[in-house]
Amino acid sequence: MYLGTISDQQPIDITSLAHCLVITKAAVSKRLPHLVECGWASTTPGPGRRVLISLTDAGAELVEDAGGRIDADVLALFADPRLSGSGLDPAVLGPQLELLTQLIREKETV
């Protein structure tokens, strides 16, 4: 979750990352050194006392690989014979889920 959110929002500060993950800033601050040690994320000074977090090339590759595996797993679910004739259409469901995600994010900022 950390790396995927950083990927979507980078560069992102600790406070914003905590808000996106619905966790405390302390939880992000505790986990961040491990992500940096592993070479998946980097930090740079931001405005004021903020710390900006970005993915490294290795982190971006990890997110991309994981996303590809998740996509393949989801597509495999649609191949399950129990879904045939259910009216479930992956070509329609994907955009619908993206729209729902967008609507949820918009509600969070209000």
C-alpha positions as CSV (number, residue, x, y, z in Angstrom):
1,M,0.0,0.0,0.0
2,Y,2.8,2.4,0.9
3,L,4.6,2.1,-2.4
4,G,1.5,2.1,-4.6
5,T,0.3,5.3,-2.9
6,I,3.7,6.9,-3.2
7,S,3.7,6.0,-6.9
8,D,0.3,7.6,-7.5
9,Q,1.0,10.8,-5.6
10,Q,4.8,11.4,-5.7
11,P,6.4,13.4,-4.5
12,I,4.3,13.2,-1.4
13,D,4.9,14.4,2.1
14,I,4.5,12.3,5.3
15,T,1.3,14.0,6.3
16,S,-0.4,13.5,2.9
17,L,0.8,9.9,2.7
18,A,-0.6,9.2,6.2
19,H,-3.9,10.8,5.1
20,C,-4.1,8.7,1.9
21,L,-3.4,5.5,3.8
22,V,-5.7,6.4,6.7
23,I,-3.0,5.9,9.3
24,T,-1.1,8.2,11.6
25,K,2.0,10.2,10.6
26,A,3.9,8.3,13.3
27,A,3.1,5.0,11.5
28,V,4.4,6.4,8.2
29,S,7.5,7.8,9.9
30,K,8.2,4.4,11.5
31,R,7.9,2.5,8.2
32,L,9.6,5.0,6.0
33,P,13.2,4.2,7.0
34,H,12.7,0.5,6.0
35,L,11.5,1.5,2.6
36,V,14.5,3.7,2.1
37,E,16.9,1.0,3.4
38,C,15.4,-1.4,0.9
39,G,16.1,1.1,-1.9
40,W,12.4,1.4,-2.8
41,A,11.9,5.0,-1.7
42,S,13.9,8.2,-1.3
43,T,13.3,11.3,0.8
44,T,14.2,14.9,0.1
45,P,13.6,18.1,2.1
46,G,10.4,19.8,1.1
47,P,9.0,23.2,2.0
48,G,9.3,24.1,5.6
49,R,9.9,21.1,7.7
50,R,8.2,18.7,5.3
51,V,9.9,15.6,4.0
52,L,9.0,14.6,0.4
53,I,8.9,10.9,-0.5
54,S,9.4,9.5,-4.0
55,L,9.9,6.1,-5.4
56,T,13.3,5.0,-6.6
57,D,13.7,3.2,-9.9
58,A,13.7,-0.1,-7.9
59,G,10.5,0.9,-6.1
60,A,8.8,1.9,-9.3
61,E,9.7,-1.4,-10.9
62,L,8.4,-3.3,-7.8
63,V,5.1,-1.4,-8.0
64,E,4.8,-2.1,-11.8
65,D,5.6,-5.8,-11.4
66,A,3.1,-6.2,-8.5
67,G,0.5,-4.4,-10.5
68,G,1.0,-6.7,-13.4
69,R,0.6,-9.7,-11.2
70,I,-2.5,-8.4,-9.6
71,D,-4.0,-7.6,-13.1
72,A,-3.2,-11.1,-14.2
73,D,-4.8,-12.6,-11.1
74,V,-8.0,-10.5,-11.5
75,L,-8.2,-11.5,-15.2
76,A,-7.9,-15.1,-14.2
77,L,-10.8,-14.7,-11.9
78,F,-13.0,-13.6,-14.8
79,A,-12.0,-16.8,-16.6
80,D,-13.7,-18.8,-13.9
81,P,-16.5,-20.8,-15.5
82,R,-18.9,-20.0,-12.6
83,L,-19.0,-16.4,-13.9
84,S,-20.1,-17.3,-17.4
85,G,-23.6,-16.0,-18.0
86,S,-23.5,-13.8,-14.9
87,G,-23.5,-10.6,-17.0
88,L,-20.2,-9.5,-15.4
89,D,-18.2,-7.7,-18.1
90,P,-14.5,-6.9,-17.3
91,A,-14.5,-4.2,-20.0
92,V,-17.3,-2.4,-18.2
93,L,-16.4,-3.3,-14.6
94,G,-12.9,-1.8,-14.8
95,P,-14.0,1.8,-15.7
96,Q,-16.8,1.5,-13.1
97,L,-14.4,0.6,-10.4
98,E,-12.1,3.5,-11.5
99,L,-15.0,5.9,-11.3
100,L,-16.0,4.6,-7.8
101,T,-12.4,5.1,-6.6
102,Q,-12.4,8.6,-8.0
103,L,-15.7,9.4,-6.2
104,I,-14.4,8.1,-2.9
105,R,-11.2,10.2,-3.2
106,E,-13.3,13.3,-3.9
107,K,-15.4,12.6,-0.8
108,E,-12.2,12.3,1.3
109,T,-11.1,15.8,0.3
110,V,-14.4,17.5,1.2
